[in-house]
Amino acid sequence: MLYKIVFKRYGVIGRIVNVLGVLALVGLGSSPTRAGEAFKVLALGDSLTAGYGLAGPKAFPRQLEAALRDLGHHVTIINGGVSGDTSAGGRSRLDWLVDGTIDAVIIELGANDGMRGLDPASTRQNIDWIIRTLKAKQVPILLTGMLAPPNLGADYGAEFNAIYSQLATQHGIALDPFFLQGVVADPTLNQADGLHPNAQGVAVIVKRLVPQLLAVLKQKKRAP
């Protein structure tokens, strides 16, 4: 399968991320907001965010929102995913999606850039622009990483895979190293195409990202 080599390579990282996520959730405990305060989060992404092949309630934004609300957090997740979108597409849509009411943004872009073998320098430039624009608007960010398909070669993979950690360090923002961690290459967690998570796979991703998003929302300062 396309990502099997990637899965083997990043399995240890995934286990570490999962453990840190559990610890973060325990540590946060209470809501990151004052009582009754509601937050609106934009999930900016491609088909992995949009919910390709899944009914609405089973898609990533709805599952994430439901998980947060089950924990008592008043958070609405806006589905800003477009199937087939590249980092350039996400960049072109950002300004009209972030309308002044968005409290935080999850960036999930790059999978289609890698699948098409697009220049990693362009992908980096697009995501960098998105981050800079959001920071200028004082919108906290959770950047989720993606990995290049192994069949594109070691050199391409090394350049592409480094984009996310480098940008997160450069801009001092939260990073989830690999959006599909714990799901990729597992047939029980993916749809028949082997690329898109099924509902159970999305649940795995959501469980890992909940504590990370809560930590990001704590950065959002509201006037009394």
C-alpha positions as CSV (number, residue, x, y, z in Angstrom):
1,M,0.0,0.0,0.0
2,L,1.1,3.5,-0.8
3,Y,1.9,4.6,2.7
4,K,3.1,1.4,4.2
5,I,6.7,2.4,4.3
6,V,5.8,5.8,5.8
7,F,3.7,4.0,8.5
8,K,6.7,1.8,9.5
9,R,9.0,4.8,9.6
10,Y,6.8,7.0,11.8
11,G,5.1,4.4,14.0
12,V,7.3,5.4,17.1
13,I,6.5,9.1,16.6
14,G,2.8,8.3,16.5
15,R,2.9,6.4,19.8
16,I,4.7,9.3,21.4
17,V,2.2,11.8,20.1
18,N,-0.7,9.6,21.3
19,V,0.8,9.4,24.8
20,L,1.4,13.2,24.9
21,G,-2.2,13.7,23.8
22,V,-3.6,11.7,26.7
23,L,-1.4,13.5,29.2
24,A,-2.4,16.9,27.8
25,L,-6.1,16.0,28.0
26,V,-5.7,15.0,31.7
27,G,-3.8,18.1,32.4
28,L,-6.3,20.4,30.8
29,G,-9.3,19.0,32.6
30,S,-11.6,21.9,32.6
31,S,-12.7,24.0,29.7
32,P,-10.1,26.4,28.2
33,T,-12.9,29.0,28.1
34,R,-14.8,30.9,30.7
35,A,-18.2,29.5,31.6
36,G,-20.6,29.7,28.7
37,E,-18.0,31.1,26.3
38,A,-18.3,29.6,22.8
39,F,-15.5,29.2,20.3
40,K,-15.6,28.8,16.5
41,V,-12.7,26.8,14.8
42,L,-12.1,26.6,11.1
43,A,-10.8,23.3,9.8
44,L,-9.0,24.3,6.6
45,G,-8.2,21.3,4.5
46,D,-8.8,18.9,1.6
47,S,-10.8,15.7,1.3
48,L,-9.5,14.4,4.6
49,T,-11.2,17.3,6.3
50,A,-14.2,17.6,3.9
51,G,-15.2,14.0,4.7
52,Y,-14.8,12.3,1.4
53,G,-16.9,9.1,1.3
54,L,-18.5,9.8,4.7
55,A,-21.9,10.9,5.8
56,G,-21.8,14.4,7.4
57,P,-21.9,13.3,11.1
58,K,-19.0,10.9,10.4
59,A,-16.7,13.4,8.8
60,F,-13.8,14.9,10.7
61,P,-15.3,18.3,11.6
62,R,-18.5,16.8,13.0
63,Q,-16.7,14.1,14.9
64,L,-14.3,16.6,16.4
65,E,-17.1,19.0,17.4
66,A,-19.0,16.1,19.0
67,A,-16.0,14.9,20.9
68,L,-15.3,18.4,22.3
69,R,-18.9,19.0,23.2
70,D,-19.1,15.6,25.0
71,L,-16.3,16.9,27.2
72,G,-18.2,20.1,27.9
73,H,-16.4,22.4,25.6
74,H,-18.6,24.9,23.6
75,V,-16.7,24.7,20.3
76,T,-18.1,24.8,16.8
77,I,-16.0,23.3,14.0
78,I,-16.5,24.9,10.5
79,N,-15.9,22.5,7.7
80,G,-13.4,24.3,5.4
81,G,-12.4,21.2,3.5
82,V,-12.6,20.8,-0.3
83,S,-11.9,17.5,-1.9
84,G,-8.9,17.6,-4.2
85,D,-7.6,20.9,-2.8
86,T,-3.9,21.7,-2.7
87,S,-2.1,24.1,-0.4
88,A,-2.5,26.7,-3.2
89,G,-6.3,26.1,-3.1
90,G,-6.4,26.5,0.7
91,R,-4.4,29.7,0.4
92,S,-6.9,31.2,-2.2
93,R,-9.9,30.4,0.1
94,L,-8.5,31.7,3.4
95,D,-9.5,35.3,3.3
96,W,-13.2,34.7,2.8
97,L,-13.2,31.8,5.3
98,V,-11.6,33.8,8.1
99,D,-14.2,36.5,8.6
100,G,-13.4,37.8,12.0
101,T,-15.5,35.3,13.9
102,I,-13.0,32.5,13.8
103,D,-11.1,31.8,17.0
104,A,-8.6,29.2,15.8
105,V,-7.7,27.4,12.6
106,I,-6.6,23.8,12.0
107,I,-4.5,23.6,8.9
108,E,-4.7,20.2,7.1
109,L,-3.2,20.7,3.7
110,G,-0.5,19.1,1.5
111,A,-1.7,15.6,0.8
112,N,-2.7,16.4,-2.7
113,D,0.5,18.4,-3.3
114,G,2.4,15.3,-2.4
115,M,0.2,12.9,-4.4
116,R,0.7,15.1,-7.5
117,G,4.4,15.5,-6.9
118,L,4.2,19.3,-6.7
119,D,7.3,21.3,-5.9
120,P,7.8,21.1,-2.0
121,A,9.1,24.7,-2.1
122,S,5.7,25.9,-3.5
123,T,3.8,23.9,-0.8
124,R,6.0,25.4,1.9
125,Q,5.4,28.9,0.5
126,N,1.6,28.5,0.5
127,I,1.4,27.1,4.0
128,D,3.8,29.7,5.2
129,W,1.6,32.4,3.7
130,I,-1.5,30.9,5.4
131,I,0.3,30.9,8.8
132,R,1.6,34.5,8.4
133,T,-1.9,35.7,7.4
134,L,-3.5,34.0,10.4
135,K,-0.9,35.3,12.8
136,A,-1.4,38.8,11.5
137,K,-5.1,38.4,12.4
138,Q,-4.1,37.0,15.8
139,V,-5.8,33.7,15.1
140,P,-4.2,30.7,16.9
141,I,-3.2,27.8,14.7
142,L,-2.9,24.0,14.9
143,L,-0.8,22.8,12.0
144,T,-1.2,19.2,11.0
145,G,1.5,17.5,9.0
146,M,1.5,15.3,6.0
147,L,4.0,12.9,4.5
148,A,5.0,12.4,0.9
149,P,4.2,9.1,-0.8
150,P,7.3,6.9,-0.6
151,N,7.2,6.2,-4.4
152,L,8.3,9.8,-5.1
153,G,11.8,9.1,-3.8
154,A,13.9,9.8,-0.8
155,D,15.0,13.3,-1.8
156,Y,11.5,14.5,-2.5
157,G,10.2,12.9,0.7
158,A,12.9,14.5,2.8
159,E,12.2,18.0,1.5
160,F,8.4,17.6,1.6
161,N,8.2,15.9,5.0
162,A,10.3,18.7,6.7
163,I,7.9,21.4,5.7
164,Y,5.6,21.1,8.7
165,S,8.1,20.8,11.5
166,Q,10.2,23.6,10.1
167,L,7.3,26.0,9.7
168,A,5.9,25.1,13.2
169,T,9.3,25.9,14.7
170,Q,9.8,29.0,12.7
171,H,6.4,30.5,13.6
172,G,6.1,29.0,17.1
173,I,2.8,27.3,16.5
174,A,1.3,24.0,17.6
175,L,2.1,21.0,15.4
176,D,0.5,17.5,15.0
177,P,3.3,15.7,13.0
178,F,1.1,13.6,10.8
179,F,-2.6,13.9,10.3
180,L,-3.1,10.2,9.4
181,Q,-0.9,8.8,12.2
182,G,-2.4,5.6,13.6
183,V,-4.7,5.2,10.6
184,V,-2.6,5.0,7.5
185,A,-2.0,1.5,6.1
186,D,-4.6,-0.1,8.4
187,P,-7.4,-1.5,6.2
188,T,-9.8,-1.6,9.1
189,L,-9.5,2.2,9.5
190,N,-9.6,3.2,5.8
191,Q,-12.1,3.2,3.0
192,A,-11.7,0.9,0.0
193,D,-9.4,3.3,-1.7
194,G,-6.8,2.9,1.0
195,L,-6.3,6.6,1.2
196,H,-9.3,8.1,3.1
197,P,-10.1,7.1,6.7
198,N,-13.5,5.5,7.4
199,A,-15.6,6.7,10.3
200,Q,-13.5,4.6,12.7
201,G,-10.3,6.0,11.3
202,V,-11.5,9.6,11.7
203,A,-12.3,8.8,15.4
204,V,-8.7,7.8,15.9
205,I,-7.5,11.1,14.5
206,V,-10.1,13.1,16.5
207,K,-9.0,11.4,19.8
208,R,-5.4,12.5,19.2
209,L,-6.3,16.1,18.1
210,V,-8.8,17.0,20.8
211,P,-6.2,17.8,23.6
212,Q,-4.0,19.6,21.1
213,L,-6.9,21.8,19.9
214,L,-7.9,22.6,23.5
215,A,-4.3,23.7,24.2
216,V,-4.4,26.0,21.1
217,L,-7.8,27.5,22.2
218,K,-6.2,28.5,25.5
219,Q,-4.1,31.0,23.5
220,K,-7.2,32.8,22.4
221,K,-7.7,35.9,24.6
222,R,-11.2,37.4,24.8
223,A,-12.0,40.9,26.0
224,P,-14.3,40.8,29.1
